[in-house]
């Protein structure tokens, strides 16, 4: 099973709506490892690691978001695997 890394940027109403907390729960349930943080421009940045199938399902979830969020755009680019041990919320 090959682990891949994605750098994901999500724009829309994704701050102040518990988006990071819910994303962590979803990632933990799926076995996705990585991190999530709010950006100054109002977007959310995620680094996610998992196999192709897991990342595909996780990306689908990122495009749907939470009940209170409003997703406008989701972009992802492959990155170098960093071997995260879990999924954490980075608070600045």
C-alpha positions in Angstrom: 0.0 0.0 0.0 1.6 3.2 -1.2 1.2 6.3 0.9 0.6 9.6 -0.9 0.7 13.2 0.2 -1.6 15.9 -0.8 -1.4 19.7 -0.1 -5.1 20.8 -0.1 -6.4 24.4 0.0 -10.1 25.0 0.7 -11.7 28.4 0.2 -15.2 29.6 1.2 -16.9 29.8 4.6 -14.5 27.4 6.4 -13.4 29.4 9.4 -15.5 29.9 12.5 -17.7 26.9 11.6 -15.8 24.1 13.4 -14.4 23.0 10.1 -11.0 22.0 11.5 -12.5 20.0 14.4 -14.9 18.1 12.2 -12.2 17.5 9.6 -10.0 16.0 12.3 -12.7 13.6 13.3 -13.3 12.6 9.7 -9.6 12.1 9.1 -9.2 10.1 12.2 -12.1 7.8 11.3 -10.7 7.3 7.8 -7.1 6.8 8.9 -5.8 9.9 7.1 -2.8 11.5 8.7 -1.5 15.0 8.4 -2.5 18.5 9.6 -5.0 21.3 9.1 -4.7 25.0 9.8 -6.5 28.3 9.2 -4.8 30.7 6.8 -4.8 34.5 7.1 -6.8 34.8 3.8 -9.7 33.0 5.3 -9.0 29.7 3.6 -8.0 26.3 5.3 -4.8 24.5 4.4 -4.6 20.7 4.9 -1.7 18.3 4.4 -3.2 14.8 4.1 -1.5 11.4 3.8 -3.0 8.1 3.0 -3.4 5.6 0.1 -5.1 6.6 -3.2 -8.5 5.2 -2.1 -8.5 7.0 1.3 -7.3 10.3 -0.2 -10.0 10.1 -2.9 -12.8 9.6 -0.2 -11.2 12.4 1.9 -11.1 14.8 -1.1 -14.8 14.1 -1.7 -15.5 15.0 1.9 -13.4 18.2 1.6 -15.6 19.2 -1.3 -18.8 18.7 0.7 -17.6 20.1 4.0 -19.6 20.4 7.2 -23.2 21.5 7.7 -22.2 25.0 8.6 -19.4 25.5 6.1 -19.8 26.7 2.5 -17.1 25.3 0.2 -16.2 27.5 -2.8 -13.1 25.9 -4.1 -10.9 22.9 -3.3 -7.4 22.5 -4.9 -4.9 19.8 -4.2 -1.4 19.1 -5.4 0.8 16.1 -4.7 3.6 16.6 -2.2 6.4 14.8 -0.5 5.3 12.3 2.1 6.2 13.5 5.6 5.1 10.4 7.5 2.7 12.1 9.9 1.8 9.9 12.9 -1.7 11.3 13.3 -3.9 14.2 12.1 -3.5 17.4 14.1 -5.1 20.8 14.2 -2.4 23.5 14.0 -3.5 26.6 16.0 -1.5 29.7 15.3 
